[in-house]
Amino acid sequence: MDPMYKWLIAILIAIVILGAQFCLSRRTNVYWGAIVPVLYLVIIFGWWYNRMDNFNTYTLFKVAVVGPAVLLGIWARGRESLKNKRKKELEKMRLYDIN
């Protein structure tokens, strides 16, 4: 397979994962947003365990810190989005009650 296609597929997979993380973070139950970061860490450490002999520890540290930080940031943004959505709905309900 052409290296260009590999990059394109990797970017598309990343976009899908980040989109799924945002959607799961906006669910009512707060724990749905924890699924993707936990799976990410399990996959990264499983991959590291299987390739322990030829793997750079610094690279593992970067991947194991930056990835979950991004995913948890999306989780926080999704929770804030849900909070704002609920606030707008409550304001609409109050407006209808006043009239």
Residue, then its C-alpha position, 0 to 999 in steps of 0.5 A: m500500500d502506498p505510504m500516502y494512503k496509510w497516512l490518510i487512513a490513519i488521519l481518518i481513523a483519528i478523526v473518527i475516534l475523536g468524534a466518537q470521544f466527543c459524542l460519548s462525552r456529551r451523554t448524560n452518564v459521565y462514564w461514557g466519556a471514559i471509555v475511549p481514554v481507558l481503551y487507549l491506555v490499554i492498547i498503548f501499554g499492551w503494545w508496549y508490553n509486546r514490543m518491550d525489547n525495541f521500544n523507546t521509553y521516552t516515546l512511550f511516555k509521550v504517547a501515554v501522556v499526550g494521548p489521554a490528555v487530548l482525550l480527557g480535554i475532549w471529555a471536559r469540553g463535551r461535559e461543558s457542552l452538555k451543561n450549556k445545552r441543559k442550561k439553554e433548555l432550562e432557560k427556554m422552559r422558564l420563558y414558556d412558564i412566564n408567558 
